[in-house]
Amino acid sequence: MSTILVVNSGSSSFKYQLIDMDTEQMLATGLVERIGESTGRSVHTIPWDAVPSVDRTDAPQTTERDLPIPDHTAGFRVMLDAFEAHGPSLKRHPLRAVGHRVVHGGKRFFEPTLITDLVKINIEELSELAPLHNPANLQGIEAAQKAFPDIPHVAVFDTAFHQTLSPAAYSYAIDTTLADKHRLRKYGFHGTSHKFVSEQAAAFVGRPLGELNQIVLHLGNGASATAVAGGRSVETSMGLTPLEGLVMGTRSGDIDPAVLIHLHRRTGISFDELDTLLNRKSGLLGMSGAGDMRDVLERSAGGDEKASIAFDVYIHRLKGYIGNYLAQLGHVDVISFTAGVGENAAAVRKAALSGLTRLGIRLSDERNEERSRDARRISADDSDVTVLVIPTNEELEIARQTLSVV
C-alpha cells in the first residue's frame, strides 16, 4: 500500500490529509491550530464511507480536542494521538512518505524535491520572498521529520508549475542588474491547483492535455488566473508575491506602485504598514467591509452600494485577465473555475463571462445555477469554448507528486 501524509503548515496551525494512493481515497483529514496559544485545538475527521471496512469502528466521524499545543512538534504528537485513538491505524496504513506544501521555491525548485538539509537551507533563504509562508512551511517540515524520522519527506512548491513562463511573461520592466541581484521577477502561485485542475479538465473533455489551450481561474480568498498551453503555464496573474493580480478577499491585487509612494510621502505610513494594508486590509474587505464573497453578494443584493462597487471591481479585473489570456493564447478550448468562490458562486461565473459571446463563450444559465460538488460543464451546447467547474484538490496533487519522487 502507498499511503501518503500531506501536510500544509502555517505559523500557528497545520492541516493534514492521509491518502491511500492505490485508490486515491482520503482516509483522514485534520487541523491542528492555535499553536503557541494558551489553549490549542485539534480536529480529526474520518470519512468512514471512504476507508476500508477493517478500519471502521464506532468512533465518531469527527473528534475535537482543546489542549495546550506549545509548538509544531507537540502538534504532530497530538495528530499521532488522534490517529492512534480514532484511526485509521498508521500501523495498518504505514506511510510511504510525507508531502509538504511549500509556497515559494524561487527559481531553484521546479519539481517536487526530496527534502535534505540543503533543501531546508534553500527554503529558509527563500523566506525573504515569502516571509509569511516559507518559515511556517519549514516549521512543519522539521516537526514532521521528528515525528517520522525514517521515511522520505518531499517538498511540493506552489511556484513550480509556473517555471515554464517565458522571460517575456516573468520579467518586470525594471533595471535588469537590480532585478537579477534581488531575484525580482514573476513566480506565480497556486501552482498545484492550476496543474491539477488543468489535467482534470482535459480528462473531463476527453482530449489530450497537450492539445488544449486553457484558462484556469482559481478564485478563493486568494485568487489567481493562469493561461495553460499544452499543459504548461505560459502566463499567470500572481507575481513576485501572491499580492499581484486579481482582487482577492483581503489583498488589493494590481495597483499603481506610485500609490504607495504617494501614501508614504503624504501620511508617513511605514512600509510594514503598507504591506499590512495591501495584504490584509484591501480587496473586497477594504472596499466593502466584508472579505467573504458570500457576504459581499448578500450586502449587494440588500442595496449596499459599497458592496456592489466591490463586486463590480472584482469582476472588471477578472474579466480583464480572461481577455488578456485569450489574446496571449490565440484561442481557448476550456475555461475552468475552481476554489471556494469559483466552485460555488454562480453570480461570479455569470458576470465574469457575460458579454463574451462574440468570443465563442456562452454559459447555460441552468447549468451554471446547479449546485454540485462534482466536476461539471456549465457552458451552453453551442459554446465554442467549454466552460467547466472543476473542484480543486491540492492535497491529492501534492500526494501524487510526492509519490512520483519516492
Residue, then its C-alpha position, 0 to 999 in steps of 0.5 A: m500500500s502507498t499511503i501518503l501524509v500531506v501536510n500544509s503548515g502555517s505559523s500557528s496551525f497545520k492541516y493534514q490529509l492521509i491518502d491511500m494512493d492505490t485508490e486515491q481515497m482520503l482516509a483522514t483529514g485534520l487541523v491542528e491550530r492555535i499553536g503557541e496559544s494558551t489553549g490549542r485545538s485539534v480536529h480529526t475527521i474520518p470519512w468512514d464511507a471512504v476507508p476500508s471496512v477493517d478500519r471502521t469502528d464506532a468512533p465518531q466521524t469527527t473528534e475535537r480536542d482543546l489542549p495546550i499545543p506549545d509548538h509544531t512538534a507537540g502538534f504532530r504528537v497530538m495528530l499521532d494521538a488522534f490517529e492512534a485513538h480514532g484511526p485509521s491505524l498508521k500501523r495498518h496504513p504505514l506511510r510511504a512518505v510525507g508531502h509538504r506544501v511549500v509556497h515559494g521555491g524561487k527559481r531553484f525548485f521546479e519539481p517536487t524535491l526530496i527534502t535534505d538539509l540543503v533543501k531546508i537551507n534553500i527554503e529558509e533563504l527563500s523566506e525573504l520572498a515569502p516571509l509569511h509562508n516559507p518559515a511556517n512551511l519549514q516549521g512543519i517540515e522539521a516537526a514532521q521529520k521528528a515525528f517520522p524520522d525514517i521515511p522520505h519527506v518531499a517538498v511540493f512548491d506552489t511556484a513550480f508549475h509556473q517555471t515554464l513562463s517565458p522571460a517575456a511573461y516573468s520579467y518586470a520592466i525594471d533595471t535588469t542588474l537590480a532585478d537579477k541581484h534581488r531575484l525580482r521577477k514573476y513566480g506565480f502561485h497556486g501552482t498545484s491547483h492550476k496543474f491539477v485542475s488543468e489535467q482534470a479538465a482535459a480528462f473531463v473533455g476527453r482530449p489530450l492535455g497537450e492539445l488544449n489551450q486553457i484558462v484556469l481561474h482559481l478564485g478563493n480568498g486568494a485568487s489567481a488566473t493562469a493561461v495553460a498551453g499544452g499543459r504548461s503555464v505560459e502566463t499567470s496573474m500572481g507575481l513576485t508575491p501572491l499580492e499581484g493580480l486579481v482582487m482577492g478577499t483581503r489583498s488589493g491585487d494590481i495597483d499603481p506602485a506610485v500609490l504607495i509612494h504617494l501614501h508614504r510621502r503624504t501620511g508617513i505610513s511605514f512600509d510594514e504598514l503598507d504591506t499590512l494594508l495591501n495584504r490584509k486590509s484591501g480587496l473586497l474587505g477594504m472596499s466593502g467591509a466584508g472579505d467573504m464573497r458570500d457576504v459581499l453578494e448578500r450586502s449587494a443584493g440588500g442595496d449596499e452600494k459599497a458592496s456592489i462597487a466591490f463586486d463590480v471591481y472584482i469582476h472588471r479585473l477578472k474579466g480583464y485577465i480572461g481577455n488578456y489570456l485569450a489574446q496571449l493564447g490565440h484561442v481557448d478550448v476550456i475555461s475552468f473555475t475552481a476554489g471556494v468562490g469559483e466552485n460555488a458562486a454562480a453570480v461570479r461565473k455569470a458576470a465574469l463571462s457575460g458579454l463574451t459571446r462574440l468570443g465563442i463563450r456562452l454559459s447555460d444559465e441552468r447549468n451554471e445555477e446547479r449546485s454540485r460538488d462534482a466536476r461539471r460543464i456549465s457552458a451552453d451546447d453551442s459554446d465554442v469554448t467549454v466552460l467547466v467547474i472543476p473542484t480543486n484538490e491540492e492535497l491529492e496533487i501534492a500526494r501524487q507528486t510526492l509519490s512520483v519522487v519516492 
